Structure formats: structure tokens, C-alpha cells
Amino acid sequence: MNTEVKIAGETFKNPVMTASGTFGSGMEYSDFVDLNKLGAVVTKGVANVPWEGNPTPRVAEVYGGMLNAIGLQNPGIDVFLERDIPFLQNYDTNVIVNVCGKTVADYLEVVERLSDAPVAMLEINVSCPNVKEGAIAFGQKADSLYDITSQIKKKAKQPVIMKLSPNVTDITEMAKAAEAAGADALSMINTITGMKIDIHKKRFVLANKTGGMSGPAIKPVAVRMVYQTAQAVQIPIIGMGGIGSAEDAIEFLLAGASAVAVGAMNFVNPYATVEVVEGIEAYMKQYDIENVTDLIGAVE
Amino acid sequence: MTRKKKVTATVVSQKQIGEQIFDLWLETKLSKNAHPGQFVGVYPHNESTLLPRPISICEVDRAKGRLRLVYRVAGKGTAEFAACKAGDTLDLLGVLGNGFPIDKAKGKKIFLMGGGIGIPPMLELAKTLDGKKQILLGYRNKELFLEEDLAEYGDVYVATEDGSVGTKGNVMDIINAYSLQADMIMACGPMPMLRAIKKYAGEQGIPAYISLEERMACGVGACLGCVCKTAGVDSHSHVHNARICTEGPVFEAGEVDI
């Protein structure tokens, strides 16, 4: 049985990754899971300088999911290179660094600082709905997405994944723009912008008023978007949105994702990532599937 | 640090001990390494309510391998817990957080101050602390809970908001009413109470260790949902935001901006 997948020339021992922002740099979940068993650890977004993030409350539960408006709190690239990268080097797994910024120059600075780091791929966050500058502003218009993607591609030493926002009229237009600009792969979907109101206090539950929705409730939307995008572009897709089990992950693979990421469900089941790996293997055995890649886009 | 785990615990007993307040004993191996001021995440079975509910540890019975949680029903998740009966199971994430620095209290004259649903963690703290304990408890009304358990470990003073029992007012009013003094405070309760304690401790020049609360998601320091403003640069993100679930929930009052 072969669970290996290749994305932009990089080999992953299996198609299971962590979704950025839900797993730190792996440290916090290393009590629960053996990081060596994962296809990749995708880190929390890192910027050129430390970011404080948003005021609290930053998280709220909603039916079958949650909202977050963390606002990309992160220690900045200096601390990340000194602390998080060496930690991840202790493990036999690929490292994908999620990169965020307020301006194109911010992104480019992080990308350049990562040039010589032992990092398999870069995931560019142009889809966080919770910060006022940068992020989603680059990911909601095809021309600005094209522009930032091509600028990053010029500087990046590693293959570049563009992480797409579902908060657009037609996600395939964004996917095509990223592909045309040279993106090596796509991650999708980031969170869906949502809101929750406390009817007793007549106040927004999140200090930021809006937050990004994640969790099982968004999975059908994500599967649909992955399927549509897989029909529209040639580059590989890393699928995510509510994945908590192998069954969920296999849906994404069948829809056309080459790999998957577990996000909010890490909070529900800290062992979820490894259970998804094992569950995919069990499914392959059950249906006598030799290569996991046979599942990619295999929906009929 | 002990490794965190997600485990299935068995309900030993549960009873209601106040208005929406429940007293739950669980059999779980997490009891082995649980310390006062730490908490566990309790998972609802209903999959529409996904996230673990952070609930402080009220008491630890290591010999029997049990944890006692005293909590208030605040929504769908805790309402589900309140319906649990002996023999039912609940999934727990734990043990989480730093806990109170009990070693620092050795031989000290100390106020343990609990307000409302901040009272439960005072019990294991009172059991464990080595010092002269004055236990100051604030309730809404005459529906007291845990005051008898606490009386076994120190001098208990009660305040009620409506004045129906003890001093009328809050825990700060107890200090004035009895002219009490201490050289250290450990406290858990609502934010206005913690702010008053921080101010008082500053004036008295004594350390106060306060347990904070915030909406949490992961409980293990990954999501950065439950931060509080800190005076110094925090160790994780190098900004001024410590993670309540990980660096906390107990902070020296002077370290946090509340």
C-alpha cells in the first residue's frame, strides 16, 4: 500500500496535514500525536514582525463549528526561525510555513527570510478574514491575487501554495488567477466569514464582530469548492474545511484534492490527524486500493 | 510538565448544590497529576457543541483516582453535563493550565478569595496549601455552596451581594468588616473582583495570584484564542498577550493588564 503523494515535486509520506492556525508549530500537539506520522505540519501564519492580534473574545462556538477572529497573533519571523523551525527539524515530516503580511513587501520579506530554511513549501495566506490590512484584501480580487502571487513566485525558493478564501463570488476565478501567476498549488478553503450575536446582552460575541467559521458545518461547502476548482485548474489542491475523520478526508480526495488538512477538529479530537492517516489506510485496505493517489478526483 | 491527554472519565456521582450549580465526581487517571488552579476541558457528547468546556478542578482524590468538578450551567454543553448520572462517561482534556504556585505560600498568612463560580478551585487549594488560611467567599445570595467543605481547611468568611448571609457586599468588604490582613492572596472570581484584588494587593504591596477566564477553543495553547494583556512580553508570541490556557490561568496580578 502506498500513501505517498507528490505536490509540486515535494514528496509527502501521506496526504494528511494540519491546517494553519489550528496546530501552532506542532509543539502544542506533540503531547498527543507523533508528528513523524503526518504528511506535513503547516504552521500558524508568520509575519515579518510580531503581531498582537485582535482583542478578546476571539473565539465562539456555533452549531457544528466555531468562529475565530484571532487576528494572526504571531511572534514574527525572527523568533519563528530561532524556535519553531529547529523544533520541527526534530521530526521526519514536511514543514509548510504559512506566511502573512499587511503589504506585499511584508510577505516578500518573510519569503526571503525563509529562503534557506528547511521548509518544503510556503503557504501564502491571502484569505484571513480577521485582519484589517493585507491578507484577504489580496485574495478577493483576481487581479490583486495574480499580482501578489507572481511577486512571491519571483522571490520564493520553495514551491508556493496560495490559500484561497471562500468569501468570493466564484472561487475558480481566484484559483485560475493564482495558477496563471505561477502558483504551484492551492489550499482551500480558509474560513467562511460569520457572525454571532448574544441576544441577552444585545452584543456581538466576538470583539471583532465577525469571525471566520470553521468546523464540520462548513465541510459540504469546502468539498463543493474543491471539486469545482479541481475541474478548473491543473495545479494540485490541498483540501480543508471541517475534516475530522478519514471519511471526511476521503471525500476531499475524491472531489479532487491531492492532500487534506485537519483544522478546527484538532480542538475536538487532538488525535484527529493521526486517526485520519490510519483511517485512510484502513479504507485503502477495505477497497483494495494500492495507491492513495488513485483516490484523487476519483468521484464519478 | 505532565503530558496532556484526552481520556474518557466515568461519572461517580453528581448532585445539584445551588442555583444552576452542580457537584460532579469523576473517576479518571487525570487525577494523578492534577493540581489546584488547573482545569480540564470537558467535551459534550452532542456533536453540534464541539469544543471542550474549561472547568476548574475543585478537588482531587488521588487515592480513589477521582476529580471533583463544581460548575455552573451556562449553556447547552454544561446543561448536558448536568444531566449525567453515575456510570455515564464524559471525555476530558487535561490536565490544563499552570495552577496556583503553592510553594510560594509556605508559612505565609494568606487570603484565599473566591467569588461565585470562582469558589470551587479554592477547595483543592485550601487542602493543599501550607500556611495560615483565611478563606473569603462571595456569593449572590443565601444559596451558599462549598463553604462547609472549605471550613475544614481554614477560617471561612462569607459575603453575599444581598446581605442575606455574612457581610453585605463582596469579598473586599469582608476584609474591611473584619480588618483582616494577609501577606499573599490567591483568588478566582469575576473580573470586577479580580480588578479590586489587584488594586488592593498593589496598595498593600503583597503578591496576588489570580485565576483568569476567557473564551477558549483548543485549551492547549495552539489557537491563541484565550489571551490576556500582559505587562511584559509574553514567551510565546513575543507581544503582550499571554495564553490563559497555557501560561495561565493563574497570573501574578501585577503581570496582567485586566
Chai-1 contact restraints between the chains, C-beta under 6 A:
chainA,res_idxA,chainB,res_idxB,connection_type,confidence,min_distance_angstrom,max_distance_angstrom,comment,restraint_id
A,F23,B,A222,contact,1.0,0.0,6.0,A-B,restraint_1
A,G24,B,A222,contact,1.0,0.0,6.0,A-B,restraint_2
A,E28,B,V220,contact,1.0,0.0,6.0,A-B,restraint_3
A,E28,B,G221,contact,1.0,0.0,6.0,A-B,restraint_4
A,E28,B,A222,contact,1.0,0.0,6.0,A-B,restraint_5
A,D31,B,R3,contact,1.0,0.0,6.0,A-B,restraint_6
A,D31,B,K4,contact,1.0,0.0,6.0,A-B,restraint_7
A,P50,B,H238,contact,1.0,0.0,6.0,A-B,restraint_8
A,P50,B,V239,contact,1.0,0.0,6.0,A-B,restraint_9
A,E52,B,V239,contact,1.0,0.0,6.0,A-B,restraint_10
A,T56,B,E214,contact,1.0,0.0,6.0,A-B,restraint_11
A,P57,B,R215,contact,1.0,0.0,6.0,A-B,restraint_12
A,R58,B,G225,contact,1.0,0.0,6.0,A-B,restraint_13
A,V59,B,R215,contact,1.0,0.0,6.0,A-B,restraint_14
A,V59,B,A217,contact,1.0,0.0,6.0,A-B,restraint_15
A,V59,B,G225,contact,1.0,0.0,6.0,A-B,restraint_16
A,E61,B,L51,contact,1.0,0.0,6.0,A-B,restraint_17
A,Y63,B,S48,contact,1.0,0.0,6.0,A-B,restraint_18
A,G64,B,S48,contact,1.0,0.0,6.0,A-B,restraint_19
A,I70,B,L224,contact,1.0,0.0,6.0,A-B,restraint_20
A,Q73,B,L224,contact,1.0,0.0,6.0,A-B,restraint_21
A,Q73,B,S237,contact,1.0,0.0,6.0,A-B,restraint_22
A,P75,B,S237,contact,1.0,0.0,6.0,A-B,restraint_23
A,P75,B,H238,contact,1.0,0.0,6.0,A-B,restraint_24
A,V79,B,H238,contact,1.0,0.0,6.0,A-B,restraint_25
A,G215,B,L50,contact,1.0,0.0,6.0,A-B,restraint_26
A,F267,B,L51,contact,1.0,0.0,6.0,A-B,restraint_27
A,F267,B,A217,contact,1.0,0.0,6.0,A-B,restraint_28
A,F267,B,C218,contact,1.0,0.0,6.0,A-B,restraint_29
A,V268,B,L50,contact,1.0,0.0,6.0,A-B,restraint_30
A,P270,B,K6,contact,1.0,0.0,6.0,A-B,restraint_31
